[in-house]
Amino acid sequence: MKKTLVLTHEYYPFRGGVARYCHNLFKFFNNSEYLVITDNKKVETKDNVINIKLTYSWFKPSWLLSYFKLKKIIKKHNIEQIFTPNILPLGSLAYYLKIPYVISLHGLDINLALKNKPGLARKILENAKAIIVNTKNTAEIIKPLKLDNSKIHLIYPGLDFDTNYDESKLEAFRKKLEIGDNKIIMTLARLNKRKGQDLVIEAVAQIKNDYKLKYFIVGSGEEKKHLEFLIAKHKLSDNVFIFDNIDDEELIYFFKLADIFAMPHKQLGSDVEGFGMVFLEAASCRLPIIAGDSGGVKEVFNRSEQAILVPSDDLRALVVSIKHLLNNPQEADKLADAAYKRAGQFKGAQQQSLILKGILK
């Protein structure tokens, strides 16, 4: 395989869908086959990962200064091609570096590119060696461009989630979190407006007197203060809890303690849920799932018995859905079993990685 430069704003251990997507695709490669260049503050320079500044807000174009850095790195490490999940601005760098490149598209990125710089976005895509899309929904976004279909490849995010756990540790978590006989609703996602944690808080406020329940929000992000405001506004300090510093190996215990996974995501302008890898993780833990009716989730769950999809910002529909699952545990179990079977139909991360290797050869 030609040595590949993975040029990205997001990479593991940063927690984000694009970061995990890229990491899962490349972590099965030999280190000698690729080099990661990122400017993410949570990623350290080590092994075959280099952290450097890639954009400068005070310079136009913002990527131009890093162009010269990358020219030296490409020569030093014998780089033969580039893979980037950031069509703008990093796709511009790939285009002007004049070596073969692969663009990976995820939803919001291509929507914004086509909105803000349609001509440049088209040029970058037309000249790419290959275009990776994470869902059929993303492929539909670029369909009007009438690109060469032979170079468009669908690679779903690959499930690579260890569901093994220690029973004694689970019980310790149960006691520490004072679960008792409470029902647990859980969301694992970045704290931003699109994910819909605010809507779940509003739903919990409406039903808290009818059920013994707690809502665990796992994640960090810019919406934390607003979510804390909602918790205080509705006097939910005994019901809603935010966990923003959870290690990856501890996530399984939150899934195992939960009774419902709820992430009623929505589309906000160009910002759309590309796929939602976390839904497959929840499904692999046999949880009944409530999701938003937008973006790529309809490819994750393609039948109504696999998950409940609620319309964007529809609080009433969310409340009805949560109450239905709490009142009908057997129906919840059927939903969870169907979701579990659906998750098993997706290729794992290592299989998806092999598909990419075939494209990069």
N, C-alpha and C positions, 0 to 999 in steps of 0.2 A: 504494500500500500504506500502511496505517496505520503511523505511526511506532512502533517496538517497542522496549521496554526489555528487554534480555537480562539477567536477574537470576540470577547463578550463583556458586557457590563455586569453580568450576573453569573456566579458560579458557586458551587458548594465550598464552604459551609453556609453561605448566605441562603436564607430560606425564602424561596420564591419559585414559582412554577417553571420559569425559564431556566433558572439556575439548576434545578433538579433535573429538568429535561436534558440539558447539555451534559451534566455530570453523569447521568445514567447511560447516556449514549457512548461516552468516551471512557468510562472507568474500566471497561472490560478490554480496552486496547492495551498494548504494551506501551510503556512510557516513551519508548524510542519512536513510536509512531505519531506522536502528537505533542504539541506544546501549547499551554494555555496562557493567553495574555488577557488580563482583566484589570479594571480600575476599581473594583468593588472593595470598600474599606474593610469588609469582614473576611477577605481572602488574603492569606499571607503568601509571600514568595517562598516557595519550597518545592523540592522535587522538580516536576516539570511544569510548575505554575509560576508565572512572573506577574507581579503587580506593578503597573506603571500608570502614570496619568495619561489618559487617552483623549480628553477634550479640555479646551480652555475657553471659558465663557467670554473672556475679554478679547478673543482673537477670532477672526472670520476667514474661512470656515473653521469651526471650533476644533476640528480634527487635524488640521494641517500640520501643526508642530509634531504631533505623534507620527505623522507619515514618515518623517526622517528617522525617528527612533525605530520604527518597524522595518524600514529598509535595512538597517544594520542587523536587526534581530533575524530577519529572514535569511540574510546572507550567512550570518554566523551559525545558524542552526539548520541550514540546508532545507528551509521550508519550500515545499513545492505547490501547496494550495492552502486556501483559507476557508474555514467554516465560521460563519457568524450568525447568531440569532437576532441581531440588531440591524435591520435594514437601513435605518438612519440613526446615527451618522456613520456607524461602523461599516455598513455596506458601501458607503462612499469611499472609505479607506480601501476596502477590498478591491473596488473597481479601479481606483487610480494606481494601486500597487502593481497592476498589470500582470498578475499571476492568476491561474484558475481559482474560482471561489464558488462556495456553496452558501446559499442564503436559506435560513430556517425561519419560517413565519408562524406566528402564534395567535393573531387576532388583533389586539389593540395596536401592535406595532405597524402592521400593514395598513390598518384603517387610518392611522394618523399620517403615515407616509403618503398615502394616496390623497388625503385631504390637504396636507400642507405643501407637499412637493411632488405632485403627481408625475411630472415629466422626469424628474430625477429617479423616482421610485421605479418607473417603467424601464428606464435605461439600465438600472442596476439589475433588475430581474431579467431583462432580455439578454444581458451579457453573462449571466450566471451559468456556471457549468451545470448546476442542478438547483432545484428549489424544493425544499422540504416543507410540507405542511403538516401541522399536528392534528388536524381534523378535516373532514370533508367540508365542514362549514367554513373553515379558513380558505380552502381551495375555491369555494364559491365567490369569495371576496375578490380574487384575482381573475376570475373567469372572464369578465368584460375586457381584460387586457389582451385576450386571445394570444396567450403565450404558447410556445411549443409544449404540447402536453407530454411529450416523451421525456422531458426533463423535470416534470413535477412528480414528486414522490410523497406518498402518505406514510408517515411514521407516527403512530400514536405514542403518547408517553407510556413507557413500559413500567409495569408494576414490579416493584422491588422492595416489598415491605415485609419484614419478618414478623409474623404473628405469634411466634413463640413467646412465652412469658413465664415468670416464676409465680406460682400460686401464693406463696408466703408474702412475696413483695406486693402482689395485688391486694391481699388482705391488709397489709400495712398502709397502702394507699387509701383503701376504703376507710380505715380508722382515722387516718390523718385528715382526710377531707370530710369527715363526719357525714358520711353518706346515709348510714342507717337504712331506713325504709323509703328514702327519697327516690323518685324517678329522676334520671339524669339525662338532660338534653346537652348535646355537645356540638361545638363548631371548632374545627381546626382550619385556620386560614389567616392570611395577613389581615390586619385590622384596617380595612378601608371601606369606603361607602358602598362599593360595588358588591362586597361579599354578603351584606345583609344582616350582620350581627345586630344592628340597631333594631331591625324589624323583629328579630327573635326576642329581644329584650321587651319590646312593646307587647308582644304576645304573652310572654311570661307575666307581665304586669296584669294582663286581663284574666289570667287563669290561676294565679298564685293562690287564691283562696279556695279553689276547687280541688287542688291536688297538692300532695307533698312532693315538691320537685326542686331541683337545682339546675342551673344552666352554667356550664363550664365553657368559657371562651378561651381557646388556646391560640396564641399568636401575638405578634407585635405589629405596630404600625401607627400611622398618623391619626387614626380615628380613636385612639385609646382615650384621650381626654373627653371626647364627645360621648363615648360609651359610658365612661365613669359618670358623666353628667346625667345620663339617662338612668343609670342605676340609682343615683342619689334622688333624682326627681321622682321616681316611682317607689322609693323606699324599698329597694331590692337587695340591700347589702347582705341579707341572709339567704338570698336566692341566686344571685348572679355573681360569678367570680371570673376574673381575668388572670390567666397564667401566661406571662409573656417571656418566660425564660426557662422553657422546658427542653431538656436534652432529648435528642432523637430517640434514644433507647427507652425513654420514659413514655413516649407517645402511645405505645401499645396499651399501657395501663389505663390511660384516659379512654381509649376506645373500648376496652373491656369493661370499664365501669359504666359506660354510657348505655342508655336504653334507646335513644333516638339520636341520629346524626342529622342536624339541620343546618343547611347553608343556602338560604333563599336568595341566591345571587341575582343580580339584575344587570341590564345593559344601560350604561350611562353614556349617551352619545356614541363616540367611537370606542369606548372602553367596554369590552365584552369578555366574558369567561371563555377562554379558548377551549379548554377541555375539562379541567377539574380533576386532576390526579387523585386528590383527596377522597373523591367519591368512590374510586376503586379501592382505596385503602379501607374506607369505612365498610364497603361491601365485603371485602375479604375478611372482615371481623364479624360478619353476619349482623350488621345493624340495619334497621329500617331507616330509609333515607328520605329526607325532604329537601328538594333542591329548587332552584329557580328555573323558570321555563324560558331560558335564553341561552345563546351560545352553543358550545359543543356538547352540552350535557345530554342532548337528545341522541347523540351517538354513543355515549356511555350507556344510557338506559333507553333502549329503543322500543320498549313495550311498557304499557301503563302499570303492569303488575310488578315491575322491578323497582320503581321509586315513585314518590309523589312529587309532581312538578307544580309549583305555584306561580301564578303570574307576578310580574314585577311589582313590588311595593304593595301587594295585596294582603294587608294585615288580616282581614277577615278570613281569607282562604288559608293563610298560615295557621291561624288559631284553630280553625275547623280541622285542619290536617293533624295538628299536634294532639288535639282532643280525641280525634278518631283513633290514633295509634295508642294513646294512653287508655282509652276505654275498651279497646279491642286487641288485647295482647296476642290472640291467635292470628288476627289479620296482620299485625305487626311482624309476627314470626314468618308468615308466608311472604311478606314483602322482603324481609331480610334474606330468606332462603333464595328467592328469585334473584336478588341483587348479587348474592354470593356466586350463584351459577353464572351470571352474566360476567362478573369480574374474571372468572376462569376462562372466558372465551377470548380475552385479550392476551397478546403475546407478552412475555415477560421482558424485563429490561435487557437481558443478555441477548434475547432473540432480536429485539429491535436494533440493538447495537450491531449485530451481524448484517442486518439490512443496510445500515448506514455504511458499514465497511465496504459492502459491495458497490455502493454509489461512489465512495471516495477512492476506489482502487486506481 
